């Protein structure tokens, strides 16, 4: 084994991982919206949820992306945790398709298909006829090229004749009673390697290579595969530590599902492995052609997950109760201090992550409206202690600044991924929405400070002035209500925005009327100039808040226009 062979081995694994990533993202960009709709509507019971999870994961070759959508719908109340668990079970079945792709791709020389796919992909990408399809084909080609290179290089390295490798596997092949020490060792190795590489597909490819070249026996190889199943869930659980309660529960359900499967399979390990080998037509004690072991590993991976689902599909409710016990609800108010839908690394998958950001923006808007409602309460608070407490709650504006920063950072990270041009433009519009919503939070805080300054003065607003302020706040609140409706509207339909613009005109006209009357009243000495300033500041700030609302609506309308233009182009083509 020379240094060049080692570099080729590492490079082919890296090429395999990168190819799968590009292929998955290309599929997500082509069908992401359709799959989100399917997930939201086709989970009426545990069986449809199971089939939906399996179909989506098989389609986009990413169980993580399926989990992204599932958790976001749970957080939004569109799916129950029980429905989400059924989808996750389906995702475990769907992800087994990856192993079969490796078997088929590595069973014969794929170079003709690989280079043909690369040629077509480059033509599609550079001609801009169908960039997403081009990226999918390029990813598929790179993945198959990595598999082919990995297989060829493994044969050239003669791993079965390498004394160091043979010595390691021989020394660890008969540990403990019934070789269970060996199986636990390889379980641990598989889990640790998957956590380190963060790709079960890459470790699966290496395991297939070791088995198919005769270096590793099938029992040890399958123990590695089971370790990979646990390792991929540990990665998600570590990332979910900083995520929302629902995201942690979904990740924990995934871990419990795979742990349960590993436990019961270990109890009948050799019987189950012999059963799978029988399905493939292989004698595990006398393997004449080691190349067939890749198919055995793929068959085991599928059988393991299918049998596990057949057992646990009837116990979704108990599983739901278990993960709720493992991840308790956070104290009231603690979740409110953080993002709800954007849940860190667990939900960071380019195209589909836009959905989480959209829902988070809707929640951000709801929180600023709630903040504005506190300002209205402040206007009618008489006791000093109550006023101080309510004012401190309105300093919630600090949280608005934090939310804006976190959402904007998340959108910037998403925009660095492999996104379609339309999605990049959508992100630009969403960044503008976030900035304007944060400005609404600033306006709410400014209104609260104006009311606090007025409270320290000797002269108080007249009943007529209070009535005008209430009317202006009522119009502003109507504008906020319509904005929230728009931001939480069905993403596949366009809401009627005329009501938003009509309210804005009404606010502007009322502001102009009140400011003109304020000048007249001051000149007629109905109240002092300073009181007129307080009054004018509140009216002007309400009108400014209305401007920020309409800026959000304009940003949203721009996104919808881009989507309609895209749809029209598709229809015309």
Backbone torsions as a table, in degrees:
resi	resn	phi	psi	omega
1	UNK	NA	116.0	179.0
2	UNK	-100.6	172.7	-175.9
3	UNK	-65.3	-32.3	179.0
4	UNK	-63.3	-41.3	179.7
5	UNK	-63.7	-37.3	178.3
6	UNK	-64.5	-44.0	178.9
7	UNK	-64.3	-38.7	177.8
8	UNK	-64.4	-40.7	178.4
9	UNK	-60.6	-50.7	-179.5
10	UNK	-65.1	-39.6	-179.6
11	UNK	-66.8	-37.4	180.0
12	UNK	-69.1	-35.6	175.8
13	UNK	-66.0	-43.1	178.0
14	UNK	-62.5	-40.3	178.8
15	UNK	-64.0	-39.3	177.0
16	UNK	-61.7	-47.6	-179.1
17	UNK	-63.3	-43.9	-178.8
18	UNK	-67.3	-40.1	179.4
19	UNK	-61.7	-42.6	179.0
20	UNK	-64.5	-37.5	179.3
21	UNK	-64.5	-47.2	-179.4
22	UNK	-64.9	-42.6	179.8
23	UNK	-62.2	-45.6	-179.5
24	UNK	-62.7	-44.0	-179.0
25	UNK	-67.7	-36.4	176.5
26	UNK	-61.8	-42.6	177.4
27	UNK	-65.3	-40.2	179.3
28	UNK	-62.2	-39.8	-179.3
29	UNK	-69.7	-31.9	179.3
30	UNK	-75.8	-35.7	-170.0
31	UNK	-130.7	11.4	-175.7
32	UNK	-56.2	-48.7	-178.5
33	UNK	-63.5	-42.6	179.2
34	UNK	-62.8	-41.6	-178.9
35	UNK	-68.6	-34.9	176.7
36	UNK	-63.3	-42.2	178.9
37	UNK	-63.7	-42.6	179.4
38	UNK	-60.7	-44.2	-178.8
39	UNK	-63.5	-37.8	-178.7
40	UNK	-71.9	-25.6	-172.4
41	UNK	-110.2	-20.1	-171.7
42	UNK	-105.8	33.0	-180.0
43	UNK	-124.7	45.7	-175.8
44	UNK	-70.9	-26.1	175.7
45	UNK	-146.9	178.7	-173.2
46	UNK	-62.6	-32.1	-176.4
47	UNK	-77.8	-41.8	176.0
48	UNK	-66.8	-35.6	176.1
49	UNK	-62.9	-41.9	178.2
50	UNK	-60.8	-48.5	-179.3
51	UNK	-65.4	-38.1	179.6
52	UNK	-63.6	-47.5	179.1
53	UNK	-60.3	-41.5	179.7
54	UNK	-65.9	-43.6	-178.5
55	UNK	-64.8	-46.7	-177.3
56	UNK	-64.8	-44.8	-178.8
57	UNK	-65.5	-39.3	176.2
58	UNK	-64.0	-36.7	-177.3
59	UNK	-68.9	-46.3	-173.7
60	UNK	-102.4	-0.2	176.5
61	UNK	52.8	41.6	179.6
62	UNK	-154.4	103.0	176.5
63	UNK	-68.3	-27.7	177.4
64	UNK	-63.7	-42.8	179.8
65	UNK	-64.1	-38.4	176.9
66	UNK	-63.3	-41.5	177.7
67	UNK	-63.3	-37.4	177.0
68	UNK	-53.6	-54.6	-177.7
69	UNK	-65.3	-40.9	-177.1
70	UNK	-61.5	-49.5	-178.2
71	UNK	-64.3	-37.8	180.0
72	UNK	-64.2	-38.5	178.7
73	UNK	-71.3	-32.7	175.1
74	UNK	-65.3	-45.8	180.0
75	UNK	-62.0	-33.8	-178.8
76	UNK	-82.7	-5.1	-179.9
77	UNK	81.6	9.7	179.5
78	UNK	-83.7	-22.3	175.6
79	UNK	-130.8	145.4	171.7
80	UNK	-82.1	163.8	178.1
81	UNK	-62.2	-35.3	178.9
82	UNK	-63.0	-43.1	176.7
83	UNK	-63.5	-39.3	-179.9
84	UNK	-63.3	-39.0	179.1
85	UNK	-62.4	-39.7	177.8
86	UNK	-64.4	-38.0	177.6
87	UNK	-64.9	-41.6	179.7
88	UNK	-63.7	-38.6	175.4
89	UNK	-60.5	-44.4	177.7
90	UNK	-62.5	-37.0	178.7
91	UNK	-62.6	-34.5	177.8
92	UNK	-64.7	-35.1	176.0
93	UNK	-72.8	-43.4	-178.6
94	UNK	-61.5	-34.1	-176.9
95	UNK	-71.7	-15.1	177.9
96	UNK	-69.9	-16.5	178.2
97	UNK	-61.8	-28.5	-179.7
98	UNK	-59.4	-43.3	-179.6
99	UNK	-63.1	-38.8	179.8
100	UNK	-68.8	-33.7	174.8
101	UNK	-61.9	-39.7	178.4
102	UNK	-64.9	-40.9	179.5
103	UNK	-62.7	-49.1	-178.2
104	UNK	-67.4	-38.8	-179.0
105	UNK	-72.5	-25.4	-177.5
106	UNK	-100.7	0.7	-175.5
107	UNK	-85.1	-14.9	177.3
108	UNK	-153.4	169.9	-176.3
109	UNK	-69.6	116.2	-174.4
110	UNK	-100.5	8.3	-171.2
111	UNK	-61.9	-36.4	178.4
112	UNK	-61.6	-45.8	179.3
113	UNK	-67.5	-41.9	-176.9
114	UNK	-59.9	-53.2	-175.4
115	UNK	-72.7	-28.2	173.3
116	UNK	-66.5	-42.6	178.6
117	UNK	-64.9	-38.6	178.2
118	UNK	-63.3	-42.1	179.4
119	UNK	-61.0	-48.5	179.8
120	UNK	-63.8	-40.3	-179.1
121	UNK	-61.8	-44.1	-179.6
122	UNK	-64.8	-39.8	178.3
123	UNK	-62.3	-45.3	-179.3
124	UNK	-65.3	-41.2	-177.0
125	UNK	-69.8	-47.2	-174.9
126	UNK	-78.3	-25.6	175.2
127	UNK	-83.3	-11.2	179.9
128	UNK	59.2	26.5	176.9
129	UNK	-73.8	-45.2	178.5
130	UNK	-154.4	81.7	-174.4
131	UNK	-62.2	-41.4	-177.1
132	UNK	-63.4	-42.0	177.0
133	UNK	-65.2	-38.9	177.5
134	UNK	-60.9	-42.3	179.0
135	UNK	-65.9	-39.0	177.8
136	UNK	-61.0	-47.9	-179.5
137	UNK	-64.2	-38.9	178.5
138	UNK	-63.9	-44.0	178.7
139	UNK	-62.6	-42.7	178.8
140	UNK	-62.3	-42.9	-179.4
141	UNK	-64.2	-44.4	-179.4
142	UNK	-65.4	-37.9	178.6
143	UNK	-63.7	-47.1	179.9
144	UNK	-67.4	-34.8	176.8
145	UNK	-65.4	-40.7	177.1
146	UNK	-62.2	-42.3	178.8
147	UNK	-63.8	-45.6	-179.2
148	UNK	-62.3	-44.6	-179.9
149	UNK	-65.3	-40.0	179.5
150	UNK	-61.4	-45.1	-179.4
151	UNK	-65.4	-48.0	-178.2
152	UNK	-63.2	-43.1	-178.1
153	UNK	-67.3	-36.6	179.5
154	UNK	-63.5	-38.7	178.1
155	UNK	-66.2	-44.1	-179.0
156	UNK	-66.3	-28.1	-178.9
157	UNK	-77.3	-16.6	-179.5
158	UNK	52.0	55.0	-177.2
159	UNK	-59.1	-31.8	-178.8
160	UNK	-69.6	-11.3	178.9
161	UNK	-107.9	-0.1	-179.8
162	UNK	-79.3	120.0	-173.1
163	UNK	-66.4	-37.6	-178.4
164	UNK	-65.4	-46.0	-179.7
165	UNK	-67.8	-44.7	179.1
166	UNK	-61.7	-39.2	-179.7
167	UNK	-62.8	-40.9	-179.9
168	UNK	-65.2	-49.2	-176.9
169	UNK	-68.7	-34.8	178.1
170	UNK	-67.1	-39.4	-176.9
171	UNK	-72.6	-19.1	-178.7
172	UNK	-111.5	13.2	-173.8
173	UNK	-89.8	-11.8	-177.7
174	UNK	-136.6	56.1	-178.6
175	UNK	-97.4	132.8	174.1
176	UNK	77.0	165.6	177.5
177	UNK	-60.7	131.2	179.6
178	UNK	63.4	20.3	-178.7
179	UNK	65.0	16.4	-178.3
180	UNK	-69.0	-25.6	174.3
181	UNK	-61.7	-38.4	177.3
182	UNK	-64.4	-45.4	-177.8
183	UNK	-63.7	-40.9	178.1
184	UNK	-67.0	-36.6	177.9
185	UNK	-61.7	-47.0	-178.0
186	UNK	-73.1	-28.7	170.9
187	UNK	-58.0	-46.6	-179.5
188	UNK	-64.9	-44.3	-179.8
189	UNK	-61.9	-46.3	179.5
190	UNK	-60.3	-42.7	179.2
191	UNK	-64.8	-44.8	-178.3
192	UNK	-66.5	-41.6	179.5
193	UNK	-63.8	-41.6	179.5
194	UNK	-65.4	-40.3	176.9
195	UNK	-62.8	-40.4	-177.4
196	UNK	-69.7	-45.2	-177.4
197	UNK	-83.7	-24.8	-176.5
198	UNK	58.1	37.9	176.2
199	UNK	-153.6	103.8	177.6
200	UNK	-66.5	-28.9	180.0
201	UNK	-63.5	-40.4	-179.6
202	UNK	-65.9	-43.6	179.8
203	UNK	-68.4	-35.5	175.8
204	UNK	-61.4	-42.3	179.9
205	UNK	-63.6	-41.0	178.5
206	UNK	-65.6	-41.9	178.9
207	UNK	-61.1	-43.9	178.2
208	UNK	-61.0	-39.5	-179.7
209	UNK	-64.9	-44.7	-179.8
210	UNK	-63.2	-40.8	-179.4
211	UNK	-72.3	-43.3	-175.3
212	UNK	-70.6	-18.2	177.0
213	UNK	-96.7	4.1	176.3
214	UNK	81.6	8.3	-179.4
215	UNK	-76.9	-37.3	-173.5
216	UNK	-121.6	134.2	178.7
217	UNK	-75.6	162.9	-171.6
218	UNK	-66.1	-33.9	-179.3
219	UNK	-65.2	-44.9	178.6
220	UNK	-67.5	-38.1	178.5
221	UNK	-62.2	-41.3	179.4
222	UNK	-68.8	-34.4	174.5
223	UNK	-61.6	-38.9	175.3
224	UNK	-61.6	-42.6	179.9
225	UNK	-61.4	-41.8	177.9
226	UNK	-64.5	-37.2	175.7
227	UNK	-63.8	-36.3	177.6
228	UNK	-64.2	-37.1	178.7
229	UNK	-62.4	-38.6	177.8
230	UNK	-75.2	-40.4	-177.6
231	UNK	-59.3	-39.8	-178.2
232	UNK	-69.2	-27.1	177.4
233	UNK	-80.3	-31.1	178.0
234	UNK	-64.5	-40.8	177.6
235	UNK	-56.8	-46.5	-179.4
236	UNK	-64.1	-39.7	-178.5
237	UNK	-68.6	-36.3	177.2
238	UNK	-65.0	-44.5	179.0
239	UNK	-64.0	-37.5	-175.6
240	UNK	-72.7	-7.5	179.9
241	UNK	-59.3	-30.7	179.9
242	UNK	-99.9	10.9	-175.9
243	UNK	-98.5	-176.1	-178.8
244	UNK	-71.8	167.4	-179.4
245	UNK	-58.8	-45.4	-178.1
246	UNK	-65.1	-37.8	178.3
247	UNK	-65.6	-40.5	177.8
248	UNK	-63.4	-40.5	-179.8
249	UNK	-66.0	-40.1	179.0
250	UNK	-64.3	-43.1	178.5
251	UNK	-64.6	-40.0	-179.9
252	UNK	-66.4	-37.4	177.4
253	UNK	-62.1	-39.3	177.6
254	UNK	-62.3	-43.5	179.5
255	UNK	-64.4	-46.3	-179.9
256	UNK	-61.2	-41.6	179.7
257	UNK	-57.4	-50.7	-176.9
258	UNK	-72.5	-36.4	177.6
259	UNK	-62.2	-43.4	178.5
260	UNK	-59.3	-44.6	179.8
261	UNK	-61.1	-44.1	-179.8
262	UNK	-62.5	-40.8	-177.8
263	UNK	-62.7	-49.1	-176.4
264	UNK	-72.9	-30.7	177.3
265	UNK	-68.8	-38.5	178.8
266	UNK	-62.4	-32.2	179.7
267	UNK	-64.1	-30.0	179.8
268	UNK	-127.6	41.2	-167.5
269	UNK	-55.5	-57.6	-175.0
270	UNK	-67.3	-35.8	177.1
271	UNK	-62.4	-43.7	-178.2
272	UNK	-68.8	-41.7	178.9
273	UNK	-64.2	-42.2	178.4
274	UNK	-62.9	-36.7	177.5
275	UNK	-63.1	-44.9	179.8
276	UNK	-65.9	-42.2	178.4
277	UNK	-60.6	-37.5	177.5
278	UNK	-63.0	-36.4	177.7
279	UNK	-62.4	-36.0	-177.0
280	UNK	-87.0	-17.2	-177.9
281	UNK	85.4	44.3	-176.1
282	UNK	-131.6	137.9	175.6
283	UNK	-94.5	109.9	-174.6
284	UNK	-64.8	-21.6	-178.5
285	UNK	-90.1	-13.5	-179.0
286	UNK	-147.8	80.8	-176.4
287	UNK	-88.3	109.4	-179.2
288	UNK	-78.0	-38.0	179.9
289	UNK	-122.1	99.6	-176.6
290	UNK	-59.4	-21.2	-177.5
291	UNK	-62.5	-22.9	-179.3
292	UNK	-72.6	-14.2	-176.8
293	UNK	-67.5	-23.8	175.1
294	UNK	-62.5	-42.5	177.7
295	UNK	-66.7	-34.9	178.1
296	UNK	-63.7	-43.5	179.1
297	UNK	-62.1	-43.8	178.7
298	UNK	-64.1	-41.4	179.4
299	UNK	-65.1	-39.0	177.7
300	UNK	-64.7	-45.3	-179.5
301	UNK	-57.1	-43.0	178.8
302	UNK	-68.8	-47.5	-178.5
303	UNK	-62.1	-41.5	179.9
304	UNK	-57.4	-49.9	-176.5
305	UNK	-73.0	-38.5	179.4
306	UNK	-65.0	-47.0	179.3
307	UNK	-63.5	-39.6	178.9
308	UNK	-61.5	-41.5	178.3
309	UNK	-65.9	-43.6	-179.7
310	UNK	-59.9	-29.4	178.3
311	UNK	-80.4	-48.2	-170.0
312	UNK	-86.6	-15.1	-178.6
313	UNK	-60.3	-24.4	-179.6
314	UNK	-87.7	-5.0	-175.8
315	UNK	-122.5	35.0	-178.2
316	UNK	-66.0	-42.2	-179.7
317	UNK	-60.9	-49.6	175.7
318	UNK	-60.2	-36.9	178.0
319	UNK	-64.7	-38.9	177.0
320	UNK	-61.6	-44.1	179.0
321	UNK	-63.7	-37.7	-179.4
322	UNK	-63.9	-47.4	-178.0
323	UNK	-70.0	-27.5	174.7
324	UNK	-68.8	-32.8	175.3
325	UNK	-71.3	-38.9	-179.8
326	UNK	-69.4	-34.3	178.8
327	UNK	-123.2	95.9	-177.4
328	UNK	-74.7	158.2	175.3
329	UNK	-63.3	142.4	177.3
330	UNK	-75.6	154.3	177.9
331	UNK	-54.9	148.2	-177.5
332	UNK	-57.5	130.8	178.7
333	UNK	97.6	-23.9	-178.4
334	UNK	-69.5	-41.8	178.7
335	UNK	-65.5	-29.6	-176.9
336	UNK	-68.2	-21.3	-177.4
337	UNK	-83.0	2.0	-176.1
338	UNK	-136.1	170.1	175.5
339	UNK	-68.1	146.4	-175.5
340	UNK	-101.1	-41.6	-173.5
341	UNK	-96.3	-35.8	178.3
342	UNK	-82.1	115.6	-170.2
343	UNK	-121.7	42.8	173.6
344	UNK	71.1	-151.6	-173.2
345	UNK	-59.3	-30.5	-177.7
346	UNK	-59.8	-30.0	-176.0
347	UNK	-113.0	31.2	-175.3
348	UNK	-104.1	76.6	177.9
349	UNK	-128.0	85.4	174.5
350	UNK	19.4	-103.1	-170.0
351	UNK	-56.8	-44.9	-175.4
352	UNK	-74.2	-17.9	-179.6
353	UNK	-70.1	-18.0	177.9
354	UNK	-61.1	-33.5	178.0
355	UNK	-60.7	-44.8	179.9
356	UNK	-63.2	-41.9	179.8
357	UNK	-64.5	-39.5	179.7
358	UNK	-62.0	-44.3	179.6
359	UNK	-67.8	-35.4	179.1
360	UNK	-67.2	-35.8	177.1
361	UNK	-65.1	-40.4	176.9
362	UNK	-61.0	-41.4	178.1
363	UNK	-66.9	-39.1	177.4
364	UNK	-57.8	-44.2	179.3
365	UNK	-63.6	-41.0	178.7
366	UNK	-62.4	-37.8	-179.2
367	UNK	-69.0	-37.7	177.5
368	UNK	-68.4	-34.4	176.1
369	UNK	-66.1	-38.8	177.4
370	UNK	-64.3	-35.9	176.8
371	UNK	-64.0	-40.6	178.3
372	UNK	-65.5	-35.9	176.6
373	UNK	-61.1	-35.7	176.5
374	UNK	-64.6	-35.1	177.6
375	UNK	-62.3	-42.6	177.1
376	UNK	-60.8	-39.4	177.2
377	UNK	-65.7	-34.4	-179.4
378	UNK	-62.0	-34.4	-178.8
379	UNK	-60.8	-30.2	-174.9
380	UNK	-112.0	17.9	178.2
381	UNK	-91.0	123.7	-175.4
382	UNK	-95.3	-44.7	-175.0
383	UNK	-73.3	138.3	-177.0
384	UNK	-62.8	-42.5	-179.2
385	UNK	-62.9	-43.5	178.8
386	UNK	-64.2	-39.1	179.8
387	UNK	-63.0	-44.3	-178.5
388	UNK	-63.5	-42.9	179.6
389	UNK	-63.3	-44.3	-178.7
390	UNK	-67.6	-37.5	179.0
391	UNK	-64.2	-39.2	179.3
392	UNK	-65.1	-32.4	176.9
393	UNK	-68.9	-33.0	179.9
394	UNK	-71.5	-18.4	174.4
395	UNK	-69.0	5.6	164.5
396	UNK	-46.9	-19.1	179.4
397	UNK	-56.0	-29.4	175.8
398	UNK	-61.2	-36.1	177.0
399	UNK	-68.3	-36.3	178.1
400	UNK	-60.1	-42.2	176.8
401	UNK	-60.2	-42.8	-179.4
402	UNK	-65.3	-42.5	179.3
403	UNK	-63.1	-42.7	179.4
404	UNK	-59.0	-45.4	-178.1
405	UNK	-63.6	-44.9	-177.7
406	UNK	-67.2	-42.5	179.3
407	UNK	-66.1	-42.9	-179.2
408	UNK	-63.6	-42.3	177.9
409	UNK	-62.1	-41.1	180.0
410	UNK	-63.3	-45.6	179.8
411	UNK	-63.4	-37.7	178.1
412	UNK	-65.3	-39.1	177.2
413	UNK	-65.1	-41.7	178.9
414	UNK	-63.4	-40.0	-177.3
415	UNK	-66.1	-19.0	178.4
416	UNK	-79.4	-11.0	178.5
417	UNK	-78.0	-175.9	-178.0
418	UNK	-86.5	89.0	-175.8
419	UNK	-110.5	156.8	172.5
420	UNK	-72.1	160.4	179.3
421	UNK	-60.4	-39.8	180.0
422	UNK	-62.2	-39.7	-179.4
423	UNK	-69.3	-35.7	176.5
424	UNK	-63.6	-39.9	176.9
425	UNK	-67.2	-36.8	177.8
426	UNK	-61.9	-40.6	179.4
427	UNK	-64.7	-38.6	177.5
428	UNK	-60.4	-42.5	177.7
429	UNK	-65.7	-38.5	-179.6
430	UNK	-68.1	-35.7	175.8
431	UNK	-62.9	-38.1	176.7
432	UNK	-66.4	-41.7	177.5
433	UNK	-56.4	-47.1	-177.9
434	UNK	-61.0	-44.0	179.9
435	UNK	-61.7	-42.0	-178.6
436	UNK	-71.4	-35.5	177.8
437	UNK	-65.8	-37.9	176.8
438	UNK	-63.5	-35.5	176.9
439	UNK	-65.5	-32.9	175.1
440	UNK	-62.3	-41.9	175.9
441	UNK	-60.3	-39.8	176.8
442	UNK	-61.6	-42.1	179.7
443	UNK	-62.8	-40.6	178.0
444	UNK	-60.7	-42.9	179.4
445	UNK	-66.5	-39.1	177.6
446	UNK	-63.5	-40.3	177.4
447	UNK	-62.2	-42.5	179.3
448	UNK	-62.7	-40.2	179.0
449	UNK	-67.9	-36.3	177.0
450	UNK	-63.7	-40.9	177.8
451	UNK	-66.4	-35.6	178.2
452	UNK	-68.3	-40.4	177.5
453	UNK	-63.3	-42.3	179.6
454	UNK	-63.4	-34.0	-177.5
455	UNK	-64.8	-29.3	-179.4
456	UNK	-80.7	-9.9	-179.7
457	UNK	-85.1	158.9	-178.4
458	UNK	-75.7	-33.5	-175.9
459	UNK	-90.1	134.8	-177.4
460	UNK	-109.7	159.9	178.3
461	UNK	-65.0	145.6	175.1
462	UNK	-76.8	166.8	178.7
463	UNK	-61.6	-35.3	179.1
464	UNK	-65.2	-43.8	178.8
465	UNK	-63.7	-43.0	178.4
466	UNK	-61.3	-39.7	177.1
467	UNK	-61.4	-40.2	178.7
468	UNK	-67.1	-42.0	178.7
469	UNK	-62.7	-42.6	179.0
470	UNK	-60.5	-41.8	179.9
471	UNK	-65.7	-40.7	178.3
472	UNK	-64.8	-40.9	178.1
473	UNK	-67.3	-34.4	177.8
474	UNK	-63.1	-44.0	178.3
475	UNK	-64.3	-41.5	179.5
476	UNK	-63.6	-39.8	179.6
477	UNK	-67.4	-36.0	175.6
478	UNK	-61.9	-40.0	178.3
479	UNK	-62.9	-42.7	178.9
480	UNK	-64.6	-40.3	179.9
481	UNK	-61.2	-44.9	179.2
482	UNK	-67.0	-35.5	178.1
483	UNK	-63.3	-44.6	179.2
484	UNK	-61.9	-40.9	178.0
485	UNK	-60.3	-43.4	-178.7
486	UNK	-63.6	-46.8	-176.0
487	UNK	-68.5	-24.2	178.9
488	UNK	-101.5	14.0	-177.8
489	UNK	-74.7	157.0	176.0
490	UNK	-52.7	122.2	-174.1
491	UNK	-66.9	-11.1	-179.0
492	UNK	-102.1	6.1	176.2
493	UNK	-131.2	155.5	-179.2
494	UNK	-105.6	121.0	-180.0
495	UNK	-73.4	163.1	176.1
496	UNK	-79.6	114.5	-175.7
497	UNK	-92.9	-3.4	-175.9
498	UNK	-60.7	-35.6	-179.3
499	UNK	-62.1	-36.9	178.5
500	UNK	-62.4	-44.8	-179.0
501	UNK	-70.2	-33.9	177.7
502	UNK	-64.8	-41.5	177.9
503	UNK	-64.2	-39.4	179.4
504	UNK	-61.6	-43.3	177.8
505	UNK	-62.9	-39.2	-179.9
506	UNK	-65.4	-40.6	177.7
507	UNK	-63.4	-45.3	-179.2
508	UNK	-61.8	-45.0	-179.5
509	UNK	-64.2	-42.1	-179.1
510	UNK	-67.0	-38.7	176.7
511	UNK	-60.4	-46.5	179.7
512	UNK	-60.3	-43.0	179.2
513	UNK	-62.6	-46.1	-177.3
514	UNK	-68.1	-39.1	-179.3
515	UNK	-68.1	-37.8	177.0
516	UNK	-65.1	-43.0	178.8
517	UNK	-66.0	-33.3	179.4
518	UNK	-62.6	-42.2	178.5
519	UNK	-63.0	-42.6	179.6
520	UNK	-63.2	-45.0	-178.4
521	UNK	-64.1	-38.0	177.7
522	UNK	-66.5	-43.2	178.5
523	UNK	-63.2	-33.4	178.3
524	UNK	-84.0	4.4	176.7
525	UNK	58.1	35.2	174.9
526	UNK	-73.7	-24.6	173.1
527	UNK	-158.6	169.0	-173.3
528	UNK	-72.3	163.1	178.2
529	UNK	-62.3	-42.0	-178.2
530	UNK	-62.0	-42.5	178.0
531	UNK	-63.4	-37.0	176.9
532	UNK	-62.7	-33.7	177.8
533	UNK	-67.1	-45.5	177.6
534	UNK	-58.1	-45.6	-178.5
535	UNK	-62.7	-45.7	-179.2
536	UNK	-65.6	-37.7	179.5
537	UNK	-61.7	-42.6	-178.8
538	UNK	-66.3	-44.9	179.7
539	UNK	-62.6	-44.8	-178.3
540	UNK	-65.4	-38.2	-179.3
541	UNK	-67.6	-37.1	176.2
542	UNK	-62.5	-41.3	179.2
543	UNK	-66.8	-37.6	178.6
544	UNK	-65.4	-39.2	176.6
545	UNK	-59.9	-41.0	176.9
546	UNK	-61.2	-35.2	177.4
547	UNK	-64.3	-42.0	179.3
548	UNK	-63.7	-38.6	178.5
549	UNK	-60.4	-45.7	-177.7
550	UNK	-68.7	-28.1	175.0
551	UNK	-66.0	-38.8	175.6
552	UNK	-61.9	-44.7	-179.8
553	UNK	-62.5	-40.8	178.8
554	UNK	-62.6	-41.8	179.1
555	UNK	-63.3	-42.9	178.9
556	UNK	-64.3	-42.9	179.8
557	UNK	-62.8	-35.8	177.7
558	UNK	-63.8	-40.3	177.8
559	UNK	-62.5	-44.7	-178.4
560	UNK	-65.1	-37.0	178.3
561	UNK	-63.1	-40.2	178.3
562	UNK	-63.0	-40.7	180.0
563	UNK	-65.3	-40.9	180.0
564	UNK	-66.6	-38.7	178.3
565	UNK	-62.7	-41.6	178.2
566	UNK	-62.0	-46.6	-179.2
567	UNK	-63.0	-38.6	178.7
568	UNK	-65.4	-39.8	178.6
569	UNK	-64.1	-41.1	178.1
570	UNK	-62.5	-42.0	-178.4
571	UNK	-65.4	-41.7	-178.8
572	UNK	-66.2	-37.5	179.7
573	UNK	-70.6	NA	NA
